Structure formats: structure tokens, C-alpha cells
Amino acid sequence: MNNTKQPKIGTQCVWAGEESAFWKRSTQTPVVHSVSFGYNDIEHWQKVGRGETDGHIYGRNTNPTVAVFEDKVRQLENATAATSFASGMAAISNTFFSLLAPGDRIVSIKDSYGGTNKLFIEFLPRFQIEVTLCDTTDHAAIETAITSGCDMLYLETPTNPTLKVVDIQKLAQVAHKQGALVVADNTFATPILQNPLALGADLVLHSATKYLGGHADALGGVVCGSQELIDKIYHFREITGAVLDPMSAYLLLRGMKTLDLRIQRQSASALQIARYLENHPHVTDVFYPGLKRHPQHTIAKRQMKAFGGMISFMIRGDFESVRAFLPQLKYAHRAANLGAVETIAGPPATTSHVECSDEERAAMGIPDSLIRYSVGIEDADDLIADIEQALVYTFGT
Ligand SMILES: *Cc1c(COP(=O)(O)O)cnc(C)c1O
């Protein structure tokens, strides 16, 4: 941006990364479906190869459409550098494997995303990387684990699917005293509501598949941070190859233009729905960081601008009630993803923690009859009426 004044985030969602003159003056970022980029001037080609001048050589390294996506997220997270991936899990695993070595120790929480948890319990230990998973809301236990030796602190907040909140700033300070890197998964909050880098994290990452894209039509992942760290992660990715493809980058870019609008709407609706559920006789528990009864509400208020579009709740009875209730919802896809314009509902066993066994989910304290509800951009009154009729169907009144 040429303006000296930093634009607000809603403006950045639309313009960031997309200000340059594109091919034949197109106003929209073109999808460059080309694996390679040719040069008649060999000297120029070599300069691009050495990184001395801007340009692209081969799609596993860089691509113009993908570069615009990376730059937009970088600006929204107010970071120096960013690199992208084929999925959120590729972003997370490449971050681990590029920055950790045998003998290192990673400290994290029990409630991380199911796929991340699999990396912790199945893959990282195979490479002699020690993983300590702490009770997610026990900040004292996390601090003790950090001070007894830690190379990377990995946080996710709010968590999926139980919406627990972790104090990034407080734990980042402890980790930095120990010389550890701090990585935060910001998928649920998005840069609209929470900026982990400003709270002290060294790297922030996203499953762009969710809110950034917002339309459930493209997979993607992204990591932002200092040039030095991103260079290392980028280098690992350019060799191992989990690149974001240009068509997905285009879809994610188009989705991100409305990110601020969507998140404002979804956060406002989610708060309204959570308050409705909180007082409902058939609802036994509601997890939403925006509710005063949420155990980490104070932390959430401090580190988030609003509380996001994800809710989880439990209804009376056991899994049989869930089996009766879910199919009755008219305005919800019963599906595994989240963060889309449509409302999505499902139990953790088939959504966030589909990769985990029943025992593993139980060990993480995730009840089988929990319903994860990703609020879409529909009218909140219609969503509440929809939940109400499904509850009436399930319980008879
Ligand atoms: C979905 C998700 C991921 C994984 O992202 P993919 O794009 O599905 O690989 C990681 N973290 C969180 C919090 C998620 O919700």
C-alpha cells in the first residue's frame, strides 16, 4: 500500500497483496496455470534463481497466484514473511519437520486438532522428538512443562471442538525465557479476531481451508512469521513438495475478500445462538468463549476482538439423542469441515477427531455426544428456529 496510514483490516482483506498491475490490466488476480516460467535472457534467469530479482522458475518453488495469496495473509497477520501449503496439515507438519531435530522437545496441549494430535502421538516420536501434552486449561502445568526443557511451544486457541482458550501472551513469555519457539494455530480465530504474533508468538499458522477461504471449495495452509523462520520452512516445502496449487490459491483469495464481513456476522450470530442454547432446558452444556460462564472468558476477552463462529454443545440423553437431532437440522450440512458460509454440524468422531480412536478421544476429554456447530452467514433467527424445531422433534416438546 502506498498510503502512509495503515488501512483497517476490512480494507486489507479486499486489497492486500492485490494492488499490483496484473496481466493485461485484469482487476482480478489471474490463475497462472503454468508449471514453469521461461527466460530467453540466461543472466536474468540466473538472477531469479539466486533470488537477486523477482520472478518465478518452477511451480514447486513459487507461482504468481500463490504468491499473492501468501502476501495477503502475511499482511493480515502483520508478519514479515509467509509461505503456503496444500493443506493446513501440510503447514503444521512442514513447520515441525523443518524446525525440529531428534532430541528436541515440543510442549503442547491435549486439545489440539485431531490431525495435529496424531503428529504428536504417532509421527514426531518416531523421529525422537519428545512431545509433552498438557491439560489445555492448566496454565501452571504448561509453564512447568516449558521450564523443564522446551524447544517449541505449540498452541491452538480456541481449541477444536471444545472451544477452550489458552493465554498466548503469558505462555509465550515463559517459552521465550526458555529459548523456545512459539507457534500458534489461528484457524478458529482468524486474523480478524486474534493476532498471535502481536501476543508474542514467533509463527502463526492456518488451515486456510476453513475461515480464510470460507466457501469449503479449496484446501490450503499458510504459515507467517520472521523471514528467517519462513525461509527455513519454505526451503523444506520446496524440496518435499506440499505446494498450494494456483486454482486453490485463487479460490482462497476470492474468499478472503469477505473474511472481515463473514467473521463479524458469524461471531455476532454465534453469540446470539450460544445465549439461546445456554438457557435451553434440553441443552446440558454449551461451550463458547463469548459466554460469561466460559472458564476462560476473561482471557478470551483480552486476546480476541470477538469470539468467533464456532460453538459446541451437548443435549440431554446419550448419542441416541444426537442421532435423532442432527438429521432434523434444515440449515446445516452434516459434514467434517468448518468455517464456511453455510452452517455445519457434526459430532467430533466424524469431524475434528475423525483420525482418532474412541479411546484417544476419551483420553482428550472429548465427549462422544458433543455437537460441533459452525455458524454460517445465514440469518441467526432462522438458525435458532432451526435448532429449536430439531430439539422439539428429538425430545417431543
Ligand atoms: C482443519 C484444521 C486443521 C487442518 O487443516 P486441513 O486444511 O484440513 O489440513 C488444523 N487446525 C485446525 C484448528 C483445523 O480446524
The ligand as an SDF file (V2000), in Angstrom:
LIG
                    3D

 15 15  0  0  0  0  0  0  0  0999 V2000
   -8.9340  -28.2570    9.8460 C   0  0  0  0  0  0  0  0  0  0  0  0
   -7.9030  -27.8450   10.8120 C   0  0  0  0  0  0  0  0  0  0  0  0
   -6.5530  -28.1430   10.5880 C   0  0  0  0  0  0  0  0  0  0  0  0
   -6.0860  -28.9720    9.3960 C   0  0  0  0  0  0  0  0  0  0  0  0
   -6.3060  -28.3000    8.1920 O   0  0  0  0  0  0  0  0  0  0  0  0
   -6.5240  -29.0600    6.7740 P   0  0  0  0  0  0  0  0  0  0  0  0
   -6.6200  -27.9180    5.8180 O   0  0  0  0  0  0  0  0  0  0  0  0
   -7.7640  -29.8540    6.8950 O   0  0  0  0  0  0  0  0  0  0  0  0
   -5.3300  -29.9100    6.5590 O   0  0  0  0  0  0  0  0  0  0  0  0
   -5.6280  -27.6810   11.5090 C   0  0  0  0  0  0  0  0  0  0  0  0
   -6.0040  -26.9870   12.6000 N   0  0  0  0  0  0  0  0  0  0  0  0
   -7.2930  -26.6930   12.8570 C   0  0  0  0  0  0  0  0  0  0  0  0
   -7.6390  -25.8990   14.0680 C   0  0  0  0  0  0  0  0  0  0  0  0
   -8.2950  -27.1070   11.9760 C   0  0  0  0  0  0  0  0  0  0  0  0
   -9.5660  -26.8260   12.2410 O   0  0  0  0  0  0  0  0  0  0  0  0
  1  2  1  0
  2  3  1  0
  2 14  2  0
  3  4  1  0
  3 10  2  0
  4  5  1  0
  5  6  1  0
  6  7  2  0
  6  8  1  0
  6  9  1  0
 10 11  1  0
 11 12  2  0
 12 13  1  0
 12 14  1  0
 14 15  1  0
M  END
$$$$
